[in-house]
Amino acid sequence: MKEPSSKSNRSSAASLTWRTIEQKGNRKAVTDLARKRKRQVYLKTAVAFLAVILLISSLGLSVYFFQTIRAQFSISGSSEPLRLIHFETDGVLTREWFATTVPIARGTKLMDLDIHLIKEKLEGFGQIKETTVTRKFPYELHISVRERVPVLRARVSTARGSKPQERLISREGVVYEGMAYAANRLESLPYLGGVRFSTGPEGIEPVENIRELVRLLALARTRYPEIYDDWKIASLRQPGSALGVDHTLITIKSRNVKEVVFTPPAFEWQLGQLEQIIDHSRQRGIRVIKKVDLSLGDQVVVQDFPDLRRKRFRN
Amino acid sequence: MTYNKVIGAVEIGTSKVVVLVGEITGGRSLNIIGMGQSTSRGVKKGEIVDFRAASDCTYAAILSAEKNASATIEGVYLAQSGGHLEGFFDKGEVSVSSHDGLVSKSDIDHVVENAKRKEVPAERVYIHHIRNGFYLDGRLVDDPYQMKGDRLEVGYWHVHGHEKKVADNIHVINGFGLQVEDMILSGVAAGSMVVAEAEKTHGALLLDIGCGTTDYVLYRNGVIQRTGVIRVGGDHLTNDLSLGLRVNPKHAENLKREFGSATLELEDPAEKVWLIGDLTIGDRAIPRKAIGQILNARVEELFKIVKKELGSSVNRQELPGGVVLTGGTSRLPYIADLASNVFDLPARIGENPAWVREDLREPECSCVLGLLHYGLTAERSTEEKKPKSGILGKMTRLFNIS
């Protein structure tokens, strides 16, 4: 065997050993078996990595919740009696209404208030869609309310044989008792007719399938306000529903046109036709039209009262 | 708390790849839990000549072993052989530094460092530095710490190999997503299993005759004095038979296994055997003695090469423990007798320890068993070095949990 170098040839640097050869864990696999094995290893690594991430996340969340709860406990010591209530809404309800509806005793400490109960109580009113109740330490309570917007009125008997009472219907079909609305705002809303209201455990059940009617009313109110102001009762019918045919008819009763029949979806065209018919009738001195049926596609059926033709158009 | 680690012992040989899977429990005990083998391809004389082919058969053996063990190997102890391996002896020496002449830890560190500082050529890397023993003023001592003397020396047998060939072996294992934790010479690994401690102390020679190479390890005073690799193995015997008897290597291998012998003295000198044995065209009866003559000549030549390499150190005074043969070719009948004749020493076939399963007691398994033994030793020393501090460590000590 050869001897590598003489003693005089010694270097101060340490000689290389096999351990200095780089061992690459990510060395390219040259065979199918190695590739398969590497895929398995990567998969296991990924699963282990995810498990660690999950563990760390759950630990982090636990610490966060623990600290939050601890913070609440520590804050409760510095809680003062409630001094100020901020009430904000996107509708018509007022701070006074809140004070009357949810009375809070004077001197109640902020931490003693059950904000969940307040939220629940407020959202029990049909007019309120969503409520956020926030404590603002040391002595303020913030209440933020989103209200429902009424689009129709209805006369509803809340109990069998009871006298019908006036209720409002929101865009979503929710029936509720309106509070703090200006009278003229409510007077302009048409009534909903032809609907049988049912009562459930949480009060009157919402009206179903009024999305198209709400769209028609919104379109008429914004684009044809003169026509809309004349509308008194709107009703909804689905004559083909028993046969499985999706065909909705909306009937509007108004003062100058006793009955107008719409059908979705071409409300804009139908309202334009109605406007033309009313204008034309006015020019001819016809005051009241008996019926305009706009539900027959491009055909429009107009019925009038012959004996009223000569009477002067009132509007 | 017990710590379990699954290690693999891998020997990428010329004829086959053998993998053993062992589970080390608490760094103290070893259970052999699986074994895998595959026919080797892409390896010649213990060196990789076709990386892809060698990788393929190594992975097949590893997968088979893992499946057999129902466990995944975490680290590999790899056998290293091949003609590129070389060795040399070198000594480091220092004067004892303290004024009272007692050897300190720093003296020992310096002499060890001094002995390992010799540079090898750029393309070569060290595989092992095998300590031969400390000499304090010329007398052999096991541990010179706190002994009185003036001059401390330490001898090392340094084994080095061709960097790229060593790297090829490592990269085969890396390509399977595993790391080589340690690399051990095939002969050294096999010797740890088949050579008894008493033989090592008195002096013995191990010959691990594989398919492509023969590894030898010379023991004296309980330590390895010298190692080497001869580029002759069982394949040469087959090849000689193939050429000498005009038969293809497959049939020659069968003849070697079935009728081969290292002696010329047969019970029936006139006995004839069929060359192929299935009466096909070309099949003919040949004297069994011819097979013996061919094998005897080649094995004798192999032993003489080893004897020549070792020179004057091979004699009854230096090696009373004699010659221990292992490896697949050691199965050749009468090979121990031939070794005894050539070396003029007692010779025996090495036997793996009785505590291993019966199917692992074959001489071919000595190397991988030795690798596992080294794995256990390495893990044990790692465990012992681990500081047991902190509450957990104190509790472990208190309750004597390991």
Interface residues (C-beta under 8 A of the other chain):
Chain A: M1 K2 E3 P4 S5 K7 N9 R10 S11 S12 A13 A14 S15 L16 T17 W18 T20 I21 Q23 K24 G25 R27 K28 A29 V30 T31 L33 A34 R37 K38 V41
Chain B: F51 R52 S55 D56 Y59 A60 L63 Q80 E86 G87 F88 D90 K116 R117 K118 E119 V120 P121 R124 V125 Y126 I127 H160 G161 E163 V166 A167 I170 H171 N174 G175 F176 G177 Q179 V180 M183 G228 E309
